[in-house]
């Protein structure tokens, strides 16, 4: 479980960094996709914590 949590957190942070870069470049579509990806990982992290 600890490894899964670490992996999810890393993926969340990667998506977060991508979203910042996309916004800086004005790539709105990619930015929104990165936000959706962040939301997905945030929900998965919450599910892992709940179990």
DATA-V474588 format. One record per backbone hydrogen bond with DSSP energy under -1.0 kcal/mol. CO is the residue of the C=O (numbers start at 1). NH is the residue of the N-H. If there is no record, write none. Layout:
BEGIN
CO_NH + CO_NH
END
This chain:
BEGIN
1_5 + 2_6 + 3_7 + 4_8 + 5_9 + 6_10 + 7_11 + 8_12 + 9_13 + 10_14 + 11_15 + 12_16 + 13_17 + 14_18 + 15_19 + 16_20 + 17_21 + 18_22 + 19_23 + 20_24 + 21_25 + 22_27 + 26_28 + 27_31 + 28_32 + 29_33 + 30_34 + 31_35 + 32_36 + 33_37 + 34_38 + 35_39 + 36_40 + 37_41 + 38_42 + 39_43 + 40_44 + 41_45 + 42_46 + 43_47 + 44_48 + 45_49 + 46_50 + 47_51
END
